[in-house]
Amino acid sequence: MTQYMPLFRSCSSLRTLTQLHAHLLLTGRLRHDPLPVTKLIESYTHMGSPHSSRLVFESFPYPDSFMYGVLIKCNVWCNLFDAAIDLYQRLVSGKTQISKFVFPSVLRACAGSRERLGIGEKVHGRIVKSGLDEDNVIETSLLCMYGQTGNLSDAEKVFDGMSVRDIVAWSTLVSSCLENGEVVEALRVFKCMVDDDGVEPDAVTMISVVEGCGELGCLRTAKSVHGMITRKMFDFDETLWNSLLSMYSKCGDLLSAERIFELIVNKSAVSWTAVISSYNRGGFYEKALRSFSEMLKYGVEPSLVTLYSVLSSCGLLRLVREGKSVHGFAVRRELDPNYESLSPALVELYAECGRLTDSEAVLHVVGDRNIVSWNSLISLYANKGMEIEALSLFRQMVTRRMRPDSFTLASSISSCVSDGLVRLGKQIHGHVVRTDVSDEFVQNSMIDMYSKNGLMDSAYAVFGQIKERSVVTWNSMLCGFSQNGNSLEAINLFDYMYSNCLEMNGVTFLAVIQACSSIGSLEKGRWVHHKLILCGLKDLFTETALIDMYAKCGDLNAAETVFMAMSNKSIVSWSSMINAYGMHGCIGSAISTFNQMVESGTEPNEVVLMNVLSACGHSGSVKEGRFYFNLMKSFGISPNSEHYACFIDLLSRSGDLKEAYRTIKEMPFLADASVWGSLVNGCRIHQRMDIIKAIKKDLSEIVTDDTGYYTLLSNIYAEEGEWEEFRRMRSAMKSLSLKKVPGYSSIEIDQRVYRFVAGEEPCLGTEEIYMCLGNLQHVTLEADCLQINE
């Protein structure tokens, strides 16, 4: 056999290898000698012909364990994992003594074929029975298999049982943690490796750790790892440089990323792509395009990944001309002739630039080869409020017999939140049930879709069918209850989460705080605030929500305390505090807070000035209201319909109906129902039916879905005995399928909120309450009579 080894090494093509194969057949060397057969198997695989390797193997009558092992290894090289596992099972069934050389390749095949993890566990059992469980190579292969298949607990058991933990074993465990998203655990393992076992990390380990720091986004940890790399004097090859660059950009330190880039001597396409992606990630799209131009000037050939990032930058900047230029560059270089890689970026580019026909043209060129491109456009349509277009694309996919994935279904379901589209949402729900293409992403979209359409029973039914609920699922249901006025249900759901120690985040607390705010449950709100502090989840959003909650529940002092304790105040925080003062009639404090906000350098927006006007309205401060209404233009804000409605309501309530009417006529756009309603309400307060009759023509032209507007007019006409007009208003409500929202009042007793809704059945204890009210009224009348007699 040794005489043929130089011949095998000299085979540079499949043709020369085939000639050598023929020679060996003629000389009879392949009949009984397993060595040339084994070498042929390996050589054919190296030449890219694993099928020929299998034919050579099958032609040998008595393959031994080593030959099996070589063919299994060759199949693993070619990613033919199932074939490798089948060969192993055939070897086991033949009751041949299995060489330890076989096991690492079989374990790698089990890791690659995730559906056959059970085989990997059986292989592990055979390894233990064979007494090979202390072999370093096999132990590392077991560690790798369990890590790659997501069984970190089993991987850690194998690692803990290893007699010798070398750098390869540690690196494998670190990589396994990172691959499974356990970044914190990966860094903990790395710390144990260095501090506890004193194992010196190599460049491969450090690249994994650097990538982990990037995923974690912790700049302090990132700098610490970079410092270790510098102290250990690792050879800074291109891969390590690029990993450091990406790490700093993911941690938000773009300046350090730029410094790393400048230190790279020979900048390859990978380095340029890394810095372009970093600029994109940080929102510096112009810098990304400038870097691309420099890359071309230096003669570096961009890759498909580079072009994808550049097209994304062009789309986000809405630079269609530059984007088309990059598109043309890719076409001229034939980098992606079938649009299999660049099609999602091209679809997004043209859609962001308003060239929707070009986006769909790219889709039709791609056809059904790239579902990601279809998903990109469906998602863009859904995000831009173009629900009909999104659903039309979904229909086209189904017509083309493309199988929608979970992303397609979730985006399409999200498009069914507008009126009249819920029926299509139900049909897609049916499609999900029939095809069983459902994951957490799809299920959460269905909960959100039903919630936004007010179908809480359907949303809760979907929620109830989900066996494994993540925090996002719980939050979807919690927000659905809160946004639909089912505040008690939202609070009960939160209580269940807390009592069962389920994962919660800022969104969870935000939803339950809003629920407490809606029903005015002060005690429950305080309890939630306490738990929020204990969980360490306070942030800008939850603190702002607390201000609003305390104000609506009547505890202005607590709202002030939260506001004053905030280290960072957003414009929403300032606005909430101004609104809190306004609803409590503290016009002086509201104006003072507004002035503090302006002095702090925060520019007011439409909402802030709306809250200032509302505060003036609550306190009847006409002079101040007029001042701030006129002040809006100095901040570059044009009053919208809500501002006019608030200002006219202030004038009307104060009795200045003429100025209110003149303001309406001077509006730069047609007044809507809210504006006219403010004037009508003022006329009702001051009993000026003459003005209502004068503006009757204007009122008759208003068409709105605001039940309050029709109810106000119908009540005024009823009070004045104008029954014909009363019936006309009620008829208009009926024709538009509008119903008056019933009024309600609530009271909190012993941390329980009781709600009394007009027209509903009496709740528990109502009879006793009404009896108590009757007695109180009787006592009051008697006291009045005694006072009169005296």
PyMOL commands that set and color helices and strands:
alter all, ss='L'
color gray80, all
select helices_A, chain A and resi 2-10+14-27+34-46+50-59+65-77+81-93+102-112+114-129+136-148+152-160+167-179+183-196+203-216+219-231+238-250+254-263+269-282+285-297+304-316+320-332+343-352+356-366+371-383+387-399+406-417+422-435+440-452+456-465+471-483+487-499+506-519+522-535+540-552+556-565+571-583+587-599+606-619+622-635+641-654+657-665+673-685+689-694+696-700+707-719+723-735+766-789
alter helices_A, ss='H'
color red, helices_A
select strands_A, chain A and resi 744-749+752-757
alter strands_A, ss='S'
color yellow, strands_A
deselect
rebuild
show_as cartoon
